[in-house]
């Protein structure tokens, strides 16, 4: 992790360790470490909104066909999520 963000993580994650693990996998798969809403679900988002831990409640979800030909639901409204989360927390 870079110096700026080594102690910051989105509140929808339970810990820095959990976010770091997710971010490492995200970078390996090309998702990008700040595009966490792509991996969110409607039910998890609702829980995080209820708990006051969702910083992007405007995220919408859509069903896509993944590379394995399976349908999956992904968050889709956060094209600028990486920039907006970093700006919000600097």
C-alpha positions in Angstrom: 0.0 0.0 0.0 1.2 3.5 -0.6 2.1 5.8 2.3 -1.0 8.0 2.0 -3.5 5.2 2.5 -1.7 2.7 4.7 -4.0 3.4 7.7 -7.2 4.3 5.8 -9.7 1.9 4.6 -13.4 2.1 3.5 -15.7 1.8 6.5 -17.6 -1.0 4.8 -14.6 -3.3 5.5 -14.3 -4.6 9.0 -10.5 -3.9 9.3 -7.5 -2.6 7.5 -6.3 -6.2 7.2 -9.6 -7.3 5.5 -9.3 -4.3 3.1 -5.6 -5.0 2.4 -6.4 -8.6 1.5 -9.2 -7.5 -0.8 -7.1 -4.8 -2.4 -4.3 -7.3 -3.1 -6.7 -9.7 -4.9 -8.3 -6.8 -6.7 -5.0 -5.5 -8.0 -4.1 -9.1 -9.2 -7.3 -9.4 -11.1 -7.1 -5.9 -12.6 -10.2 -4.5 -10.7 -8.2 -1.8 -8.9 -7.9 -1.3 -5.2 -10.5 1.4 -4.9 -13.3 -0.1 -7.0 -14.7 -2.1 -4.1 -18.3 -1.2 -4.9 -17.9 -3.5 -8.0 -17.7 -6.5 -5.5 -20.5 -5.3 -3.3 -24.0 -6.8 -3.3 -27.4 -5.2 -2.8 -27.9 -6.9 0.5 -24.4 -6.0 1.9 -24.9 -2.4 0.7 -28.3 -2.2 2.5 -26.6 -3.5 5.7 -23.8 -1.0 5.4 -26.2 1.9 4.7 -28.3 0.9 7.7 -25.1 0.8 9.9 -23.9 4.1 8.4 -20.8 2.5 6.9 -21.6 2.9 3.2 -19.9 5.9 1.6 -21.4 5.3 -1.8 -25.1 4.6 -1.2 -25.9 5.8 -4.7 -24.2 2.7 -6.2 -26.6 0.9 -8.5 -26.3 -2.8 -9.4 -26.6 -4.6 -12.7 -26.3 -8.2 -13.9 -23.5 -9.0 -16.2 -22.2 -12.2 -17.9 -18.7 -12.9 -16.5 -15.8 -14.4 -18.4 -17.1 -17.9 -17.4 -20.4 -17.2 -19.0 -22.2 -17.0 -15.7 -24.5 -14.1 -14.7 -23.3 -12.0 -11.7 -24.5 -8.9 -10.1 -22.0 -6.0 -9.8 -22.0 -2.4 -8.6 -22.0 -0.2 -11.7 -22.2 3.5 -10.8 -18.7 4.1 -9.6 -16.6 4.9 -12.7 -14.8 7.6 -10.7 -14.8 5.7 -7.4 -11.0 5.5 -7.2 -10.6 9.2 -7.5 -13.5 10.2 -5.3 -12.5 7.9 -2.4 -8.9 9.0 -2.5 -9.9 12.7 -2.7 -12.5 12.2 0.1 -9.8 10.8 2.4 -6.8 12.9 1.9 
